[in-house]
Amino acid sequence: MPKMKTNPGAKKRFSLTGSGKIKRKHAYKSHILTKKSTKRKRNLGYFGEVDKADEHNIKLLLARK
């Protein structure tokens, strides 16, 4: 059986933590920032965690078990 290839799009967007959870960036932080409050922009800058329902599919894209 050949090795699973890592999905390049997922490789750019997600990273694993030491405990095995998946980190993700928040959406809505790239443009049209003038109408968003400072607090909202600051909170969008932090990393979030991927939902448990999506975790399995993303691990497959990252070629992890």
PyMOL Python script that loads the backbone (N, CA, C, O; Angstrom):
from pymol import cmd

cmd.read_pdbstr("""\
ATOM      1  N   MET A   1       0.845  -1.189   0.000  1.00  0.00           N
ATOM      2  CA  MET A   1       0.000   0.000   0.000  1.00  0.00           C
ATOM      3  C   MET A   1       0.891   1.253   0.000  1.00  0.00           C
ATOM      4  O   MET A   1       1.802   1.365   0.821  1.00  0.00           O
ATOM      5  N   PRO A   2       0.629   2.193  -0.918  1.00  0.00           N
ATOM      6  CA  PRO A   2       1.455   3.404  -0.949  1.00  0.00           C
ATOM      7  C   PRO A   2       1.143   4.325   0.232  1.00  0.00           C
ATOM      8  O   PRO A   2       0.112   4.199   0.892  1.00  0.00           O
ATOM      9  N   LYS A   3       2.063   5.248   0.470  1.00  0.00           N
ATOM     10  CA  LYS A   3       1.856   6.204   1.555  1.00  0.00           C
ATOM     11  C   LYS A   3       0.727   7.168   1.206  1.00  0.00           C
ATOM     12  O   LYS A   3       0.492   7.470   0.036  1.00  0.00           O
ATOM     13  N   MET A   4       0.039   7.642   2.228  1.00  0.00           N
ATOM     14  CA  MET A   4      -0.991   8.666   2.041  1.00  0.00           C
ATOM     15  C   MET A   4      -0.294   9.995   1.789  1.00  0.00           C
ATOM     16  O   MET A   4       0.678  10.322   2.468  1.00  0.00           O
ATOM     17  N   LYS A   5      -0.781  10.764   0.817  1.00  0.00           N
ATOM     18  CA  LYS A   5      -0.210  12.081   0.560  1.00  0.00           C
ATOM     19  C   LYS A   5      -0.925  13.126   1.406  1.00  0.00           C
ATOM     20  O   LYS A   5      -2.140  13.057   1.592  1.00  0.00           O
ATOM     21  N   THR A   6      -0.177  14.083   1.911  1.00  0.00           N
ATOM     22  CA  THR A   6      -0.740  15.188   2.661  1.00  0.00           C
ATOM     23  C   THR A   6      -1.392  16.160   1.695  1.00  0.00           C
ATOM     24  O   THR A   6      -0.818  16.482   0.654  1.00  0.00           O
ATOM     25  N   ASN A   7      -2.590  16.631   2.030  1.00  0.00           N
ATOM     26  CA  ASN A   7      -3.278  17.623   1.217  1.00  0.00           C
ATOM     27  C   ASN A   7      -2.596  18.975   1.416  1.00  0.00           C
ATOM     28  O   ASN A   7      -2.544  19.469   2.542  1.00  0.00           O
ATOM     29  N   PRO A   8      -2.068  19.589   0.343  1.00  0.00           N
ATOM     30  CA  PRO A   8      -1.300  20.821   0.514  1.00  0.00           C
ATOM     31  C   PRO A   8      -2.119  21.981   1.068  1.00  0.00           C
ATOM     32  O   PRO A   8      -1.586  22.826   1.788  1.00  0.00           O
ATOM     33  N   GLY A   9      -3.421  22.030   0.736  1.00  0.00           N
ATOM     34  CA  GLY A   9      -4.280  23.089   1.262  1.00  0.00           C
ATOM     35  C   GLY A   9      -4.467  22.962   2.760  1.00  0.00           C
ATOM     36  O   GLY A   9      -4.445  23.960   3.480  1.00  0.00           O
ATOM     37  N   ALA A  10      -4.652  21.731   3.233  1.00  0.00           N
ATOM     38  CA  ALA A  10      -4.833  21.489   4.671  1.00  0.00           C
ATOM     39  C   ALA A  10      -3.529  21.727   5.419  1.00  0.00           C
ATOM     40  O   ALA A  10      -3.534  22.188   6.560  1.00  0.00           O
ATOM     41  N   LYS A  11      -2.421  21.413   4.775  1.00  0.00           N
ATOM     42  CA  LYS A  11      -1.097  21.601   5.396  1.00  0.00           C
ATOM     43  C   LYS A  11      -0.859  23.076   5.725  1.00  0.00           C
ATOM     44  O   LYS A  11      -0.254  23.403   6.746  1.00  0.00           O
ATOM     45  N   LYS A  12      -1.347  23.972   4.838  1.00  0.00           N
ATOM     46  CA  LYS A  12      -1.173  25.406   5.038  1.00  0.00           C
ATOM     47  C   LYS A  12      -2.117  25.958   6.111  1.00  0.00           C
ATOM     48  O   LYS A  12      -1.794  26.941   6.778  1.00  0.00           O
ATOM     49  N   ARG A  13      -3.284  25.323   6.277  1.00  0.00           N
ATOM     50  CA  ARG A  13      -4.330  25.903   7.114  1.00  0.00           C
ATOM     51  C   ARG A  13      -4.393  25.354   8.538  1.00  0.00           C
ATOM     52  O   ARG A  13      -4.896  26.031   9.435  1.00  0.00           O
ATOM     53  N   PHE A  14      -3.899  24.158   8.757  1.00  0.00           N
ATOM     54  CA  PHE A  14      -4.022  23.515  10.062  1.00  0.00           C
ATOM     55  C   PHE A  14      -2.671  23.083  10.596  1.00  0.00           C
ATOM     56  O   PHE A  14      -1.753  22.788   9.830  1.00  0.00           O
ATOM     57  N   SER A  15      -2.554  23.047  11.936  1.00  0.00           N
ATOM     58  CA  SER A  15      -1.354  22.492  12.556  1.00  0.00           C
ATOM     59  C   SER A  15      -1.761  21.753  13.816  1.00  0.00           C
ATOM     60  O   SER A  15      -2.764  22.089  14.447  1.00  0.00           O
ATOM     61  N   LEU A  16      -0.987  20.754  14.177  1.00  0.00           N
ATOM     62  CA  LEU A  16      -1.302  19.946  15.346  1.00  0.00           C
ATOM     63  C   LEU A  16      -0.619  20.500  16.585  1.00  0.00           C
ATOM     64  O   LEU A  16       0.505  20.999  16.523  1.00  0.00           O
ATOM     65  N   THR A  17      -1.319  20.406  17.716  1.00  0.00           N
ATOM     66  CA  THR A  17      -0.740  20.792  19.001  1.00  0.00           C
ATOM     67  C   THR A  17      -0.021  19.584  19.580  1.00  0.00           C
ATOM     68  O   THR A  17      -0.091  18.490  19.021  1.00  0.00           O
ATOM     69  N   GLY A  18       0.656  19.774  20.678  1.00  0.00           N
ATOM     70  CA  GLY A  18       1.375  18.683  21.317  1.00  0.00           C
ATOM     71  C   GLY A  18       0.450  17.596  21.827  1.00  0.00           C
ATOM     72  O   GLY A  18       0.826  16.424  21.870  1.00  0.00           O
ATOM     73  N   SER A  19      -0.772  17.983  22.219  1.00  0.00           N
ATOM     74  CA  SER A  19      -1.724  17.003  22.755  1.00  0.00           C
ATOM     75  C   SER A  19      -2.537  16.321  21.654  1.00  0.00           C
ATOM     76  O   SER A  19      -3.370  15.461  21.942  1.00  0.00           O
ATOM     77  N   GLY A  20      -2.297  16.702  20.382  1.00  0.00           N
ATOM     78  CA  GLY A  20      -2.972  16.041  19.266  1.00  0.00           C
ATOM     79  C   GLY A  20      -4.196  16.772  18.750  1.00  0.00           C
ATOM     80  O   GLY A  20      -4.850  16.293  17.823  1.00  0.00           O
ATOM     81  N   LYS A  21      -4.524  17.926  19.332  1.00  0.00           N
ATOM     82  CA  LYS A  21      -5.643  18.711  18.825  1.00  0.00           C
ATOM     83  C   LYS A  21      -5.177  19.482  17.590  1.00  0.00           C
ATOM     84  O   LYS A  21      -3.979  19.627  17.346  1.00  0.00           O
ATOM     85  N   ILE A  22      -6.149  19.974  16.818  1.00  0.00           N
ATOM     86  CA  ILE A  22      -5.821  20.668  15.582  1.00  0.00           C
ATOM     87  C   ILE A  22      -6.124  22.150  15.730  1.00  0.00           C
ATOM     88  O   ILE A  22      -7.238  22.539  16.082  1.00  0.00           O
ATOM     89  N   LYS A  23      -5.105  22.978  15.454  1.00  0.00           N
ATOM     90  CA  LYS A  23      -5.265  24.430  15.516  1.00  0.00           C
ATOM     91  C   LYS A  23      -5.698  24.950  14.157  1.00  0.00           C
ATOM     92  O   LYS A  23      -5.321  24.407  13.119  1.00  0.00           O
ATOM     93  N   ARG A  24      -6.505  26.025  14.180  1.00  0.00           N
ATOM     94  CA  ARG A  24      -6.953  26.661  12.943  1.00  0.00           C
ATOM     95  C   ARG A  24      -6.979  28.161  13.149  1.00  0.00           C
ATOM     96  O   ARG A  24      -7.040  28.641  14.281  1.00  0.00           O
ATOM     97  N   LYS A  25      -6.931  28.901  12.051  1.00  0.00           N
ATOM     98  CA  LYS A  25      -7.070  30.349  12.099  1.00  0.00           C
ATOM     99  C   LYS A  25      -8.555  30.694  11.971  1.00  0.00           C
ATOM    100  O   LYS A  25      -9.341  29.911  11.438  1.00  0.00           O
ATOM    101  N   HIS A  26      -8.928  31.881  12.468  1.00  0.00           N
ATOM    102  CA  HIS A  26     -10.301  32.345  12.324  1.00  0.00           C
ATOM    103  C   HIS A  26     -10.504  32.982  10.948  1.00  0.00           C
ATOM    104  O   HIS A  26      -9.568  33.513  10.352  1.00  0.00           O
ATOM    105  N   ALA A  27     -11.724  32.919  10.463  1.00  0.00           N
ATOM    106  CA  ALA A  27     -12.092  33.583   9.214  1.00  0.00           C
ATOM    107  C   ALA A  27     -12.405  35.052   9.499  1.00  0.00           C
ATOM    108  O   ALA A  27     -12.428  35.475  10.655  1.00  0.00           O
ATOM    109  N   TYR A  28     -12.643  35.824   8.439  1.00  0.00           N
ATOM    110  CA  TYR A  28     -13.064  37.230   8.509  1.00  0.00           C
ATOM    111  C   TYR A  28     -11.982  38.162   9.051  1.00  0.00           C
ATOM    112  O   TYR A  28     -12.311  39.176   9.667  1.00  0.00           O
ATOM    113  N   LYS A  29     -10.710  37.852   8.843  1.00  0.00           N
ATOM    114  CA  LYS A  29      -9.633  38.695   9.349  1.00  0.00           C
ATOM    115  C   LYS A  29      -8.794  39.274   8.209  1.00  0.00           C
ATOM    116  O   LYS A  29      -7.794  39.945   8.465  1.00  0.00           O
ATOM    117  N   SER A  30      -9.181  39.025   6.957  1.00  0.00           N
ATOM    118  CA  SER A  30      -8.292  39.388   5.858  1.00  0.00           C
ATOM    119  C   SER A  30      -8.560  40.757   5.248  1.00  0.00           C
ATOM    120  O   SER A  30      -7.607  41.440   4.870  1.00  0.00           O
ATOM    121  N   HIS A  31      -9.817  41.191   5.135  1.00  0.00           N
ATOM    122  CA  HIS A  31     -10.105  42.493   4.525  1.00  0.00           C
ATOM    123  C   HIS A  31     -11.410  43.049   5.084  1.00  0.00           C
ATOM    124  O   HIS A  31     -12.102  42.375   5.846  1.00  0.00           O
ATOM    125  N   ILE A  32     -11.742  44.277   4.704  1.00  0.00           N
ATOM    126  CA  ILE A  32     -12.893  45.040   5.236  1.00  0.00           C
ATOM    127  C   ILE A  32     -12.802  45.087   6.757  1.00  0.00           C
ATOM    128  O   ILE A  32     -13.735  44.700   7.462  1.00  0.00           O
ATOM    129  N   LEU A  33     -11.664  45.567   7.248  1.00  0.00           N
ATOM    130  CA  LEU A  33     -11.433  45.595   8.689  1.00  0.00           C
ATOM    131  C   LEU A  33     -11.869  46.913   9.330  1.00  0.00           C
ATOM    132  O   LEU A  33     -11.901  47.020  10.556  1.00  0.00           O
ATOM    133  N   THR A  34     -12.204  47.911   8.520  1.00  0.00           N
ATOM    134  CA  THR A  34     -12.545  49.223   9.087  1.00  0.00           C
ATOM    135  C   THR A  34     -13.849  49.188   9.872  1.00  0.00           C
ATOM    136  O   THR A  34     -13.977  49.885  10.879  1.00  0.00           O
ATOM    137  N   LYS A  35     -14.806  48.400   9.437  1.00  0.00           N
ATOM    138  CA  LYS A  35     -16.108  48.369  10.133  1.00  0.00           C
ATOM    139  C   LYS A  35     -16.113  47.398  11.313  1.00  0.00           C
ATOM    140  O   LYS A  35     -17.084  47.367  12.070  1.00  0.00           O
ATOM    141  N   LYS A  36     -15.062  46.611  11.489  1.00  0.00           N
ATOM    142  CA  LYS A  36     -14.995  45.669  12.603  1.00  0.00           C
ATOM    143  C   LYS A  36     -14.337  46.346  13.805  1.00  0.00           C
ATOM    144  O   LYS A  36     -13.400  47.131  13.662  1.00  0.00           O
ATOM    145  N   SER A  37     -14.850  46.022  14.986  1.00  0.00           N
ATOM    146  CA  SER A  37     -14.316  46.652  16.190  1.00  0.00           C
ATOM    147  C   SER A  37     -12.924  46.106  16.500  1.00  0.00           C
ATOM    148  O   SER A  37     -12.556  45.024  16.043  1.00  0.00           O
ATOM    149  N   THR A  38     -12.165  46.856  17.270  1.00  0.00           N
ATOM    150  CA  THR A  38     -10.811  46.451  17.654  1.00  0.00           C
ATOM    151  C   THR A  38     -10.852  45.148  18.425  1.00  0.00           C
ATOM    152  O   THR A  38     -10.013  44.271  18.217  1.00  0.00           O
ATOM    153  N   LYS A  39     -11.821  45.017  19.311  1.00  0.00           N
ATOM    154  CA  LYS A  39     -11.956  43.800  20.121  1.00  0.00           C
ATOM    155  C   LYS A  39     -12.212  42.581  19.224  1.00  0.00           C
ATOM    156  O   LYS A  39     -11.636  41.513  19.428  1.00  0.00           O
ATOM    157  N   ARG A  40     -13.085  42.763  18.234  1.00  0.00           N
ATOM    158  CA  ARG A  40     -13.420  41.668  17.323  1.00  0.00           C
ATOM    159  C   ARG A  40     -12.201  41.248  16.497  1.00  0.00           C
ATOM    160  O   ARG A  40     -11.944  40.058  16.318  1.00  0.00           O
ATOM    161  N   LYS A  41     -11.452  42.241  15.995  1.00  0.00           N
ATOM    162  CA  LYS A  41     -10.261  41.945  15.195  1.00  0.00           C
ATOM    163  C   LYS A  41      -9.200  41.251  16.033  1.00  0.00           C
ATOM    164  O   LYS A  41      -8.539  40.322  15.568  1.00  0.00           O
ATOM    165  N   ARG A  42      -9.037  41.708  17.281  1.00  0.00           N
ATOM    166  CA  ARG A  42      -8.057  41.092  18.174  1.00  0.00           C
ATOM    167  C   ARG A  42      -8.408  39.632  18.445  1.00  0.00           C
ATOM    168  O   ARG A  42      -7.535  38.765  18.404  1.00  0.00           O
ATOM    169  N   ASN A  43      -9.674  39.359  18.720  1.00  0.00           N
ATOM    170  CA  ASN A  43     -10.086  37.990  19.019  1.00  0.00           C
ATOM    171  C   ASN A  43     -10.016  37.080  17.796  1.00  0.00           C
ATOM    172  O   ASN A  43      -9.825  35.871  17.936  1.00  0.00           O
ATOM    173  N   LEU A  44     -10.167  37.645  16.602  1.00  0.00           N
ATOM    174  CA  LEU A  44     -10.015  36.851  15.376  1.00  0.00           C
ATOM    175  C   LEU A  44      -8.553  36.501  15.118  1.00  0.00           C
ATOM    176  O   LEU A  44      -8.268  35.567  14.369  1.00  0.00           O
ATOM    177  N   GLY A  45      -7.641  37.221  15.716  1.00  0.00           N
ATOM    178  CA  GLY A  45      -6.216  36.973  15.521  1.00  0.00           C
ATOM    179  C   GLY A  45      -5.723  35.734  16.230  1.00  0.00           C
ATOM    180  O   GLY A  45      -4.720  35.144  15.827  1.00  0.00           O
ATOM    181  N   TYR A  46      -6.426  35.324  17.299  1.00  0.00           N
ATOM    182  CA  TYR A  46      -5.996  34.155  18.059  1.00  0.00           C
ATOM    183  C   TYR A  46      -6.355  32.867  17.311  1.00  0.00           C
ATOM    184  O   TYR A  46      -7.254  32.858  16.470  1.00  0.00           O
ATOM    185  N   PHE A  47      -5.654  31.801  17.621  1.00  0.00           N
ATOM    186  CA  PHE A  47      -5.968  30.507  17.031  1.00  0.00           C
ATOM    187  C   PHE A  47      -7.186  29.903  17.703  1.00  0.00           C
ATOM    188  O   PHE A  47      -7.459  30.165  18.874  1.00  0.00           O
ATOM    189  N   GLY A  48      -7.910  29.096  16.953  1.00  0.00           N
ATOM    190  CA  GLY A  48      -9.043  28.361  17.494  1.00  0.00           C
ATOM    191  C   GLY A  48      -8.761  26.876  17.363  1.00  0.00           C
ATOM    192  O   GLY A  48      -7.762  26.474  16.768  1.00  0.00           O
ATOM    193  N   GLU A  49      -9.646  26.066  17.923  1.00  0.00           N
ATOM    194  CA  GLU A  49      -9.532  24.617  17.786  1.00  0.00           C
ATOM    195  C   GLU A  49     -10.589  24.124  16.813  1.00  0.00           C
ATOM    196  O   GLU A  49     -11.681  24.685  16.731  1.00  0.00           O
ATOM    197  N   VAL A  50     -10.258  23.076  16.081  1.00  0.00           N
ATOM    198  CA  VAL A  50     -11.192  22.472  15.147  1.00  0.00           C
ATOM    199  C   VAL A  50     -12.233  21.690  15.942  1.00  0.00           C
ATOM    200  O   VAL A  50     -11.913  21.055  16.947  1.00  0.00           O
ATOM    201  N   ASP A  51     -13.482  21.744  15.482  1.00  0.00           N
ATOM    202  CA  ASP A  51     -14.565  21.015  16.135  1.00  0.00           C
ATOM    203  C   ASP A  51     -14.333  19.511  16.043  1.00  0.00           C
ATOM    204  O   ASP A  51     -13.740  19.019  15.084  1.00  0.00           O
ATOM    205  N   LYS A  52     -14.806  18.795  17.047  1.00  0.00           N
ATOM    206  CA  LYS A  52     -14.592  17.346  17.108  1.00  0.00           C
ATOM    207  C   LYS A  52     -15.196  16.632  15.894  1.00  0.00           C
ATOM    208  O   LYS A  52     -14.659  15.622  15.439  1.00  0.00           O
ATOM    209  N   ALA A  53     -16.316  17.157  15.367  1.00  0.00           N
ATOM    210  CA  ALA A  53     -16.973  16.542  14.209  1.00  0.00           C
ATOM    211  C   ALA A  53     -16.095  16.593  12.957  1.00  0.00           C
ATOM    212  O   ALA A  53     -16.186  15.709  12.105  1.00  0.00           O
ATOM    213  N   ASP A  54     -15.249  17.618  12.837  1.00  0.00           N
ATOM    214  CA  ASP A  54     -14.406  17.786  11.651  1.00  0.00           C
ATOM    215  C   ASP A  54     -13.009  17.206  11.825  1.00  0.00           C
ATOM    216  O   ASP A  54     -12.258  17.080  10.857  1.00  0.00           O
ATOM    217  N   GLU A  55     -12.663  16.854  13.060  1.00  0.00           N
ATOM    218  CA  GLU A  55     -11.299  16.446  13.378  1.00  0.00           C
ATOM    219  C   GLU A  55     -10.836  15.235  12.564  1.00  0.00           C
ATOM    220  O   GLU A  55      -9.712  15.225  12.062  1.00  0.00           O
ATOM    221  N   HIS A  56     -11.680  14.229  12.431  1.00  0.00           N
ATOM    222  CA  HIS A  56     -11.305  13.000  11.737  1.00  0.00           C
ATOM    223  C   HIS A  56     -10.958  13.284  10.275  1.00  0.00           C
ATOM    224  O   HIS A  56      -9.947  12.799   9.767  1.00  0.00           O
ATOM    225  N   ASN A  57     -11.804  14.075   9.600  1.00  0.00           N
ATOM    226  CA  ASN A  57     -11.578  14.383   8.173  1.00  0.00           C
ATOM    227  C   ASN A  57     -10.287  15.175   7.977  1.00  0.00           C
ATOM    228  O   ASN A  57      -9.552  14.940   7.018  1.00  0.00           O
ATOM    229  N   ILE A  58     -10.016  16.099   8.871  1.00  0.00           N
ATOM    230  CA  ILE A  58      -8.794  16.914   8.728  1.00  0.00           C
ATOM    231  C   ILE A  58      -7.557  16.071   8.981  1.00  0.00           C
ATOM    232  O   ILE A  58      -6.536  16.256   8.319  1.00  0.00           O
ATOM    233  N   LYS A  59      -7.634  15.150   9.929  1.00  0.00           N
ATOM    234  CA  LYS A  59      -6.486  14.254  10.171  1.00  0.00           C
ATOM    235  C   LYS A  59      -6.223  13.372   8.955  1.00  0.00           C
ATOM    236  O   LYS A  59      -5.073  13.041   8.669  1.00  0.00           O
ATOM    237  N   LEU A  60      -7.282  12.986   8.233  1.00  0.00           N
ATOM    238  CA  LEU A  60      -7.080  12.220   6.998  1.00  0.00           C
ATOM    239  C   LEU A  60      -6.372  13.089   5.956  1.00  0.00           C
ATOM    240  O   LEU A  60      -5.479  12.609   5.258  1.00  0.00           O
ATOM    241  N   LEU A  61      -6.764  14.366   5.844  1.00  0.00           N
ATOM    242  CA  LEU A  61      -6.128  15.266   4.889  1.00  0.00           C
ATOM    243  C   LEU A  61      -4.670  15.515   5.242  1.00  0.00           C
ATOM    244  O   LEU A  61      -3.835  15.702   4.357  1.00  0.00           O
ATOM    245  N   LEU A  62      -4.363  15.518   6.541  1.00  0.00           N
ATOM    246  CA  LEU A  62      -2.982  15.713   6.994  1.00  0.00           C
ATOM    247  C   LEU A  62      -2.202  14.409   7.012  1.00  0.00           C
ATOM    248  O   LEU A  62      -1.037  14.384   7.409  1.00  0.00           O
ATOM    249  N   ALA A  63      -2.842  13.322   6.582  1.00  0.00           N
ATOM    250  CA  ALA A  63      -2.232  11.980   6.539  1.00  0.00           C
ATOM    251  C   ALA A  63      -1.781  11.543   7.930  1.00  0.00           C
ATOM    252  O   ALA A  63      -0.705  10.965   8.085  1.00  0.00           O
ATOM    253  N   ARG A  64      -2.608  11.821   8.945  1.00  0.00           N
ATOM    254  CA  ARG A  64      -2.364  11.369  10.319  1.00  0.00           C
ATOM    255  C   ARG A  64      -3.432  10.361  10.671  1.00  0.00           C
ATOM    256  O   ARG A  64      -4.515  10.359  10.085  1.00  0.00           O
ATOM    257  N   LYS A  65      -3.126   9.500  11.635  1.00  0.00           N
ATOM    258  CA  LYS A  65      -4.117   8.487  12.047  1.00  0.00           C
ATOM    259  C   LYS A  65      -5.008   8.998  13.144  1.00  0.00           C
ATOM    260  O   LYS A  65      -5.893   8.278  13.606  1.00  0.00           O
TER     261      LYS A  65
END
""", "prot")
cmd.dss("prot")
cmd.show_as("cartoon", "prot")
cmd.util.cbc("prot")
cmd.orient("prot")
